[in-house]
């Protein structure tokens, strides 16, 4: 029998807001949406759960995270981007075990569940995010990273990547059909300064052959642009110090990817801060998708991705928080607010990035960017019951005259009171139900103690 959820407002996103709205859920899907009397008359026997002065809306979709790096929140503040990466890689390999990274990923799941994030696209080179997401009950794409700046490493790196994808596929099969219905695999040849042209060609071919989605950190910084154009800058210096012969592309990262066949995969490109007009044209032409991570880009001083221009060109894009090692929060509401204010300030235009547009970016547009819009991203009959409720009774969001405005400009992740994925409640009454939050917190303290020492 279905169950009914009702609240002062229901925001389906792809259709108008419903005052005193309700939805009916049967197993993992939405079977009705409308006014409370209408939904109740369709299912007179169904139990009704009234959330009161709250908004029911689709779950948030965070299209770029690194769950395994959650333990690094606040650990690497201030250094230049290239040094930040080098320190992160060193600390992770020298101090943390596989179990530590799993604890870190579990903490990331707890944080994002509480923040109303029902779907995430996570990139990592560790094995931790997949088991953490199997346990957490969230939906997601697990992008397995690969590295290799030396051309001669390319075949080996691809072999390792293929073996990891094989292992993940088996782990997912062992986890059963429920997990398989929520989680999918992808690949992530990390970034143009850590992956050779040859490896990009092989990885793109592999993604097309295996029908795997592909995500890449792209056009993130001025140093990346310098490396691509003429081999100069911090990345060029670092590669030379390591005696790696990295021939520069002599072009932008996007044109480099175009020549290598990477754009043929219609990849999910993370960041895209340093785009020129030709790059924008190529992205639109190849139906590439963009993960916009404004806080991470701002924190590193990298700049601001051309969101408005990308939207004008019809490029599919969603919001990502990036890792908490560079954010330092997975609060997608805060990300959206920051995004809106930043682009309005940069363009000196208060009509840009409205609350409605931001909410679409966090839901249906994020779903489109992950090619999941047929299943998630809005409240529609037949779609997955991936939804959240946001309480509007708190002092910080009172009064409220319009729930969309309240969510984007007054609320925070802490106002989320319900998180549901495929009809399963993951968070309710301030308790995470799929993971043991106390145990996750206890475990993370031993991990953070390892990272706390200087050096
Ligand atoms: Zn990232």
Boltz pocket constraint, residues with backbone or C-beta under 6 A from the ligand:
constraints:
  - pocket:
      binder: B
      contacts: [[A, 64], [A, 65], [A, 66], [A, 217], [A, 270], [A, 322], [A, 323]]
      max_distance: 6.0
